[in-house]
Amino acid sequence: MSAVSDRLPDFPWDRLAPYKATAAAHPDGIVDLSVGTPVDPVPEQVQKALIAAADSPGYPTVWGTPELRDAITGWVGRRLGARGITHRHVLPVVGSKELVAWLPTQLGLGPGDRVAFPRLAYPTYEVGARLARAGYEAYDDPTELDPDGLKLLWLNSPSNPTGRVLSKPELTRIVAWARKHGVLVVSDECYLELGWEADPVSVLHPDVSGGSCEGLVAVHSLSKRSNLAGYRAAFLAGDPEVLGPLLEIRKHGGMMTPAPTQAAVVAALGDDEHVRVQRERYAARRAALREALLGHGFRIEHSEASLYLWATRGESCWETVSHLAEHGILVAPGDFYGPAGANFVRVAFTATDERVRAAVDRLR
């Protein structure tokens, strides 16, 4: 086991423990804006669907029920604008982090293969490459990468941590380059429904893909848009030549979304109103925290989408973490997401309205 664990970096969140203790000692309690976990209620209709499916004694299928696949294909067509999406173009997964961590292994990558991801990125992209013993590198512009041996290109728009959104022309240029060189593009789009100052677009949109899913896979999650982080509900959509073999591998591995969760996902994808309500909650929290941070001397970059404000005071991210912890506010240091984040912090606006108000008052 140590041979596997030795491939991995130290778990970054453990380094926040002393700062969390400092923030928790504030007389009015901690305001935790670090992890970005949902705190609002699961929509009532989703809870009801889960309860109705609670009596599920048999094994679920890896591919999901026909109703689940119908819900996913319908949403992909309606929300992403993708065309010609059938059951062969979709695959449920047990939360998106599981998929990101194990995708290089499930694709059969290993020594001599390379995985690329953005310069500032979700750490699990690198973890996935390490688990597969593949090479990895970070990029500013993926089309400047050496395509030789590059097997998996991660995109992330809207970005975690920066909230940056790739435009249609940028995505189109990247897709054309990847197809020219035979590189698989996997686009992490888990924050796509949370655009504030930009309208995020999927890599599967016909203006980007040319109406074909060839060489393209999009990753979507219900954790943020529907408050289902505890349900572990996500899915892939894209090239059936990629998803078909993945389905077979995942069958052998028993990677099954629980039956009650599948029923809950059907309900969640069939309703857009709860997403609108949740967006309004986040928009109000974002506006309040943004104003407070700017007034406190921060500069905010990008952050046009997602659930985070990418903020800096022009100092080491750990100095900023310490400064805010003294105010009872816990944030994530930018270097968790790569060396390029050394002077930034990621501020989540997923706390309750009451805790956000507390943070705003303290920053004043």
C-alpha positions as a printed Julia matrix, in Angstrom:
364×3 Matrix{Float64}:
   0.0    0.0     0.0
   2.83   2.4     0.77
   4.05   1.99   -2.81
   0.79   3.57   -3.98
   0.48   6.23   -1.27
   4.09   7.27   -1.81
   3.13   8.42   -5.31
   0.86  11.08   -3.84
   1.61  14.5    -2.39
   0.75  15.31    1.2
  -2.99  15.95    1.57
  -3.03  19.76    1.35
  -6.0   20.44    3.59
  -4.16  19.01    6.6
  -1.92  22.1     6.52
  -4.9   24.32    7.3
  -5.55  22.73   10.71
  -3.74  25.34   12.88
  -5.39  28.22   11.02
  -8.77  26.55   11.42
  -8.12  26.34   15.17
  -7.29  30.06   15.24
 -10.43  30.96   13.33
 -12.57  28.7    15.53
 -11.36  30.59   18.61
 -13.1   33.78   17.45
 -15.72  34.83   20.01
 -18.46  34.63   17.39
 -17.21  31.36   15.92
 -15.55  30.4    12.67
 -16.71  31.44    9.2
 -15.44  28.6     7.03
 -15.02  29.77    3.44
 -12.32  27.25    2.61
 -13.69  23.99    1.21
 -16.75  25.2    -0.69
 -19.14  22.5     0.47
 -22.89  23.14   -0.04
 -24.79  24.16    3.1
 -28.3   24.81    1.78
 -31.13  22.24    1.83
 -31.43  19.5    -0.76
 -34.45  20.45   -2.92
 -37.62  18.91   -1.53
 -38.57  17.08   -4.74
 -35.11  15.49   -4.83
 -35.43  14.33   -1.24
 -38.84  12.84   -2.02
 -37.43  10.97   -5.01
 -34.63   9.57   -2.85
 -37.09   8.45   -0.16
 -39.42   6.85   -2.71
 -36.51   4.76   -4.0
 -35.24   3.83   -0.52
 -36.55   0.26   -0.82
 -33.89  -0.8    -3.35
 -32.61  -4.21   -2.21
 -31.07  -5.23   -5.53
 -27.8   -4.16   -7.11
 -28.01  -1.04   -9.29
 -26.43  -1.05  -12.74
 -23.27   0.91  -13.55
 -24.9    2.46  -16.63
 -27.92   3.5   -14.58
 -31.61   3.07  -15.22
 -33.09   4.02  -18.59
 -34.88   6.86  -16.77
 -31.55   8.19  -15.52
 -29.99   8.04  -18.97
 -33.06   9.77  -20.41
 -32.71  12.52  -17.8
 -29.01  13.0   -18.55
 -29.39  13.03  -22.33
 -32.32  15.44  -22.06
 -30.38  17.82  -19.83
 -27.27  17.68  -22.02
 -29.32  18.61  -25.06
 -31.38  21.27  -23.29
 -28.71  22.91  -21.17
 -25.48  22.34  -23.11
 -26.96  22.6   -26.59
 -25.34  19.33  -27.64
 -26.88  17.48  -30.59
 -27.48  13.81  -31.28
 -26.92  12.72  -27.67
 -28.1    9.15  -27.05
 -27.68   6.72  -24.15
 -24.33   5.67  -25.67
 -23.09   9.23  -25.14
 -23.61   9.32  -21.34
 -22.27   7.54  -18.27
 -23.19   8.08  -14.58
 -20.28   8.22  -12.13
 -20.01   8.11   -8.34
 -19.21  11.79   -7.87
 -16.83  13.71  -10.09
 -13.78  13.5    -7.79
 -13.75   9.7    -8.09
 -13.8   10.06  -11.86
 -11.01  12.66  -11.96
  -8.76  10.63   -9.66
  -9.15   7.32  -11.51
  -9.73   8.32  -15.13
  -6.07   8.08  -16.23
  -5.87   4.58  -14.74
  -9.15   3.54  -16.35
  -7.94   4.89  -19.7
  -4.91   2.6   -19.39
  -2.37   5.39  -19.08
   0.97   4.75  -17.45
   4.7    5.45  -17.69
   5.53   7.21  -20.95
   2.08   8.79  -21.24
   1.39  12.38  -20.25
  -1.57  14.18  -18.67
  -1.9   17.97  -18.84
  -4.02  20.37  -16.79
  -4.23  24.14  -16.21
  -1.44  25.98  -14.38
  -3.92  26.77  -11.6
  -6.08  23.71  -11.1
  -7.98  21.29   -8.9
  -5.19  19.14   -7.32
  -6.92  15.85   -8.17
  -5.94  16.17  -11.86
  -2.33  15.67  -10.79
  -3.3   12.98   -8.28
  -4.97  10.99  -11.06
  -1.82  11.08  -13.18
   0.32  10.06  -10.2
  -1.95   7.11   -9.38
  -1.54   5.88  -12.96
   2.22   6.54  -12.84
   1.82   8.73  -15.9
   3.73  11.94  -16.5
   1.97  15.24  -15.94
   2.45  18.94  -16.6
   0.65  22.21  -16.13
  -0.06  24.62  -18.97
  -1.01  28.22  -19.64
  -2.1   27.54  -23.23
  -2.63  23.85  -24.03
  -1.95  24.37  -27.74
   1.67  25.16  -26.83
   2.16  21.71  -25.31
   4.25  19.06  -27.03
   1.57  16.62  -28.26
   3.98  13.67  -28.37
   2.83  11.24  -25.69
   0.08  13.57  -24.5
  -2.92  11.31  -23.99
  -5.26  13.3   -21.74
  -5.88  17.04  -21.78
  -7.94  18.39  -18.89
  -9.9   21.59  -19.4
 -11.71  23.32  -16.54
 -14.15  26.06  -17.38
 -15.43  27.66  -15.2
 -12.18  27.2   -13.33
 -11.64  26.0    -9.81
 -10.02  27.99   -8.19
  -9.99  31.15  -10.33
 -13.5   31.25  -11.78
 -12.05  31.95  -15.22
 -14.29  31.06  -18.18
 -12.94  29.9   -21.55
 -14.74  31.59  -24.45
 -16.2   29.77  -27.44
 -13.29  30.85  -29.68
 -10.75  29.61  -27.1
 -12.51  26.27  -26.71
 -12.9   25.87  -30.46
  -9.18  26.5   -31.03
  -8.18  24.01  -28.32
 -10.55  21.31  -29.61
  -9.24  21.7   -33.16
  -5.63  21.42  -31.94
  -6.38  18.35  -29.8
  -8.19  16.57  -32.63
  -5.34  17.32  -35.02
  -2.91  15.59  -32.64
  -5.2   12.79  -31.44
  -5.36  14.04  -27.84
  -8.43  13.22  -25.74
 -10.05  16.33  -24.26
 -11.89  15.92  -20.96
 -13.62  19.11  -19.9
 -14.5   19.54  -16.22
 -17.64  21.7   -16.39
 -19.01  21.17  -12.87
 -19.57  24.93  -12.34
 -21.1   25.61  -15.75
 -24.47  26.7   -14.34
 -22.82  29.24  -12.04
 -21.76  32.03  -14.38
 -21.93  35.58  -12.99
 -20.07  37.89  -15.35
 -19.76  35.42  -18.21
 -21.93  32.76  -19.86
 -19.96  29.5   -19.66
 -20.24  27.18  -22.64
 -19.67  23.43  -22.85
 -17.05  21.79  -24.98
 -19.99  19.8   -26.42
 -21.75  22.9   -27.77
 -21.93  22.57  -31.56
 -20.23  25.95  -32.03
 -17.22  24.41  -30.27
 -17.44  20.74  -31.25
 -18.66  21.2   -34.8
 -21.63  18.99  -33.89
 -19.43  15.96  -33.16
 -18.41  14.44  -29.83
 -15.3   12.84  -31.32
 -12.42  13.04  -28.86
 -14.47  15.02  -26.33
 -15.86  14.17  -22.89
 -17.59  16.62  -20.53
 -17.77  16.05  -16.77
 -20.79  17.34  -14.84
 -21.77  17.17  -11.19
 -24.93  17.82   -9.19
 -23.0   18.66   -6.03
 -23.03  22.42   -6.47
 -26.03  23.2    -8.7
 -28.41  20.96   -6.69
 -26.69  20.73   -3.26
 -26.1   17.0    -3.75
 -22.47  16.71   -2.63
 -23.56  14.14   -0.06
 -25.3   12.05   -2.72
 -22.18  11.55   -4.89
 -23.96  12.22   -8.15
 -22.19  13.1   -11.4
 -22.02  11.98  -15.02
 -20.0   12.07  -18.22
 -21.23  13.0   -21.67
 -19.38  12.77  -24.95
 -17.6   10.38  -27.29
 -19.16   6.88  -27.11
 -15.86   5.42  -28.32
 -14.4    6.59  -24.99
 -17.42   6.04  -22.75
 -18.16   2.51  -24.02
 -14.85   1.01  -22.82
 -15.09   3.05  -19.61
 -18.49   1.5   -18.96
 -17.07  -2.01  -19.31
 -14.16  -1.23  -16.97
 -16.47   0.3   -14.4
 -18.77  -2.73  -14.58
 -15.86  -4.96  -13.61
 -14.93  -2.54  -10.84
 -18.45  -2.32   -9.44
 -18.53   1.48   -9.72
 -22.28   1.8    -9.28
 -24.25   4.9    -8.36
 -26.69   3.78   -5.63
 -30.26   3.28   -6.87
 -31.8    5.95   -4.59
 -29.21   8.46   -5.8
 -30.06   7.59   -9.41
 -33.72   8.38   -8.71
 -32.73  11.65   -7.04
 -30.66  12.67  -10.06
 -33.64  12.08  -12.36
 -35.67  14.49  -10.23
 -32.87  17.07  -10.02
 -32.12  17.14  -13.76
 -35.82  17.43  -14.55
 -36.27  20.65  -12.59
 -34.6   23.99  -13.37
 -36.41  26.08  -10.77
 -34.37  24.88   -7.78
 -31.2   25.75   -9.71
 -32.47  29.3   -10.23
 -33.27  29.64   -6.53
 -29.83  28.36   -5.52
 -28.13  30.71   -8.0
 -29.91  33.66   -6.37
 -28.61  32.59   -2.95
 -25.07  32.36   -4.24
 -25.31  35.62   -6.18
 -26.27  37.55   -3.03
 -23.49  35.96   -0.98
 -20.97  36.61   -3.74
 -21.9   40.28   -4.02
 -21.64  40.82   -0.25
 -18.28  39.07    0.1
 -16.83  40.7    -3.0
 -17.65  44.18   -1.75
 -16.28  43.4     1.71
 -13.02  41.96    0.37
 -12.45  44.91   -1.95
 -13.1   47.29    0.93
 -10.58  45.36    3.04
  -7.8   45.97    0.5
  -8.08  42.86   -1.65
  -7.87  42.69   -5.43
 -10.06  40.08   -7.13
  -9.05  38.46  -10.43
 -11.29  36.51  -12.8
 -14.04  35.06  -10.56
 -16.57  35.63  -13.35
 -18.08  32.21  -12.58
 -17.98  29.29  -10.09
 -18.41  29.44   -6.31
 -15.2   31.26   -5.42
 -13.53  34.65   -5.32
  -9.87  34.54   -6.32
  -8.4   37.28   -4.15
  -5.01  38.74   -3.26
  -3.45  41.38   -1.04
  -0.12  41.1    -2.88
   1.47  38.93   -0.18
   2.09  35.25    0.5
  -1.16  33.32    0.51
  -0.28  31.93    3.93
   0.12  35.43    5.35
  -3.37  36.17    4.05
  -4.74  32.92    5.48
  -3.25  33.84    8.85
  -4.6   37.4     8.68
  -8.14  36.24    7.95
  -7.95  33.46   10.54
  -7.34  36.15   13.17
 -10.7   37.56   12.08
 -12.3   34.13   12.46
 -12.45  33.56    8.68
 -10.93  30.45    7.09
 -10.02  30.48    3.38
  -7.99  28.22    1.09
  -4.4   29.21    0.24
  -3.83  29.64   -3.47
  -0.77  27.4    -3.6
  -3.04  24.41   -3.0
  -3.85  24.82   -6.71
  -0.31  25.27   -7.99
   2.73  27.51   -7.43
   1.13  30.23   -9.57
  -1.4   30.76   -6.77
   1.23  31.63   -4.16
  -0.09  35.18   -3.62
  -3.82  34.41   -3.78
  -6.51  32.87   -1.63
  -9.69  31.14   -2.72
 -12.75  32.45   -0.89
 -15.85  30.25   -1.17
 -19.29  31.79   -0.89
 -20.99  28.56    0.17
 -21.48  29.5     3.82
 -24.94  30.27    5.19
 -26.35  33.78    4.89
 -25.75  34.3     8.61
 -22.08  33.26    8.4
 -21.53  35.4     5.28
 -22.96  38.4     7.15
 -20.56  37.65   10.01
 -17.6   37.61    7.61
 -18.7   40.88    6.02
 -19.0   42.54    9.43
 -15.53  41.35   10.44
 -13.93  42.53    7.2
 -15.36  45.99    7.79
